Amino acid sequence: MLILHHLNDSRSQRILWLLEELGIPYQMKQYQRDAKTRLAPVELAAVHPLGKSPVIVDGDIRIAESAAIVDYLIRTYGKGAMMPAMGTGEYEAYNEWLHYAEGSAMLPLMLNLYVSRLKEAGKPLHPRIDSEIANHLGYADTALKGREFFVGNALTGADIQMSFVAEMAKIFEKLAPYPNLAAWLGRMHARPAFRRSVEKGGAYRFAG
């Protein structure tokens, strides 16, 4: 059976959500962050050398990167759903969103997280970080204008992958100027599969 190694308050939440959307059997092994350091427990290093989550194990296959996990699960278990047909323009847009989420959009958000911990020492860096965050959130917001989903007329892996970007923006109180992105996140939170994933994964501080 497919196993998800799930860490609380992490990118793993979107993989748990995807598994619920797909409705496939899986086993979840849960790990908790250290209450003080917020780091992942050392036990995860036995699962993958990086000691990070999410990680899935499906027979002899082990995958640790979120976009790769989303792509694998949908191709293997999606039965043609949750992704456009290969060879189409929509598929290329879908594939771009899969990689854009972590390859570009998350960088300024993570910089904001780490630089904020420097307090006064980090202040000179915030204008540039804020500018980059606004650039990426504005891009996503514009892409969602008049649309229910990032690609096509139904939920795809692009929505799953982009969810963490919006979640982090909300945590940093930077989502309000982007009504399309904020409304989209609200729709994602309202999905039954998302709600089931929160129930199964435990308290999730990012969900509204």
N, C-alpha and C positions, 0 to 999 in steps of 0.2 A: 504493500500500500504506500502511496505517496506520503511523505513526511514533510511538514513545514516546521522548521526551527524558528520559533516566534519570540521576539523580544518586545517587551512592552514599550509603548511610546516610541515607535521606530517606523522605518519604511516597511517593515514587515506587515504592518496593518493593511496596506493596500494589497498585499499578496493574499492575506486571509480573506479580504473582501472579494478578490477575484475568484478564489476557490469557492466561496459561497455563491457567487454569480454563476459559475460553471456547474455547480451542483454535483460535483464529483466526490467520491469517498476520499478522505484524507485523514491523517493523524497529525495532531499538533503537539509539539513539545515546547513548553513555555519556559522562558527565562526572564528574570527580573533585573532591571538596572540597579546598581548600587545606589542607595537612597541619598548618599552624600556626594559622590563623585559623578553620578549619572552615567557611569561607564557600564558596558556590558560585562557580565560575569565571565570569569576565566574558562568556565565550562564550554563556552562557545568555540574556544580555540581548538577543542577536540573535534568539533564538527567541521570547521574550515580554518585554515592557517591564519586568516585575517581576524578571526574571533568576532565577526560581525554577523548581523542578521538583516534581512532574511536569507535563509538557505533552504533549498528544497532538496530532498533526496527521493529519486524515483527509480527504484531498482539500482542499476549501476551508474545512473546519472546523478551528478551533484552540481548544483548551480547556485552561485551566490549573488550575482548582480541582478538588481530589480528588473531592469529592462529585459535582460536575457531570460529571467524567470517568467515574466509576463508573456514574452514572445513564445517561449517553449510551451507553457500551459495552454495558451490559446490555440497554437498550431496542433498540439497533441490531443487536447480534450475539448476544444471549442466546437467541433463538428460543423465548421464553416461559419460559426457566429463570432461576434466580437472582433472581427477584423475584415477590412475590405478584401476583395479578390486581388490576388497578386497580379501584377502587370497593369494595374489601373492607376490613374492619377491619385485616386483616393488612397490607395495602398501606400503610395510614396509619401503622401501627407501624413498618414497614420504612422509610418515608420519614422518620419522626422520627429513627430511629437514624442514617440517612445524614447528617442535618444536626446531630444532637446531638454526634457525634464531634468535629467541629472547632468547632462553635458554642458548646459548653459544656465538654465534658470535657477538651479539650486546653489550655484557658486556664491552669488552675492548674499543670498539668504543665510548660508552657512558662515560666510565672513561676518555678517551682522551678529550672528550668535556668538562667535568667538571673540570678535573685537569688543563687543559689549562687556565681556568679562574683564577687559583691561581698564574699564571705567575711564578716568580722566586721561590716561595715557592713550586710549583709543579714539578720543574725540576727533583728532585731525583726520582720521580715516573715514568718518561717517558720512560726510557730504558725498564722496565718490561712491561709497557703498549704497547710499540711499538713491543716488542717481541711477545706478545699475539695477537696483531692485525695481524702481519705477519704470525703467526701460522694459524690463522683462514682464512685469505684471501688466503694463499697458499693452504690450504685444499680445499676451494671452487674452486680455479683456477684449481687444479689438477682434481677435479671431472668433470669439464667442458671440459677437453682436448678431442678434437675430437667429441664433442657433441654440439648440438644446444640448448638443454634444460637440466635442472638438472635431470629430470627423463623421460624416454621414448623418443618418437619422436614428441611430441607435447607439447604445453604450458600446464602446470598444476599449481595447487595451490602452489607447491614448488617454482616455478619461481616467482609467485606473492609475496610470503612471503620472499624470499631471496632478492628481489629487494631493500629493504631498507638498507640492509647490504652494498650492492655495492654502493648505493647512498651516504651513509655516508662516505664510504671509498674515494669516489671521492671528496666529499666536503673537506675532510682532506688532499687531495693530496697524498693519499697512494695507489691509484688504478693502477698507471702506471706500476709497476713491475709485474702485473698479467694480461697478455694479453688476456687470455681466459675469465676471469671474465669481463674485460673491454669491450671486443667485444660482450659478451653476453648482457651486460647492454645497449650497443648501439642498439642491435637488439630489445630489449624490448622497448626502447624509440621510435623506428621506427614503432612499431605496431599501426595501426589505432585506436584501442581501447584505447591505452595509450595516444595517442595524443588527442582523444576526452575527456579523463578524465582531462587532463591539461586545455583544453578549458573550460570545465564546472566547474572545481574546482578553477579556477583563477590562477594567477601567481604562479609558482612552482619553487623555486630556486634550487631544486635538479636536475631537468631535464636538459639534454644536448641539 
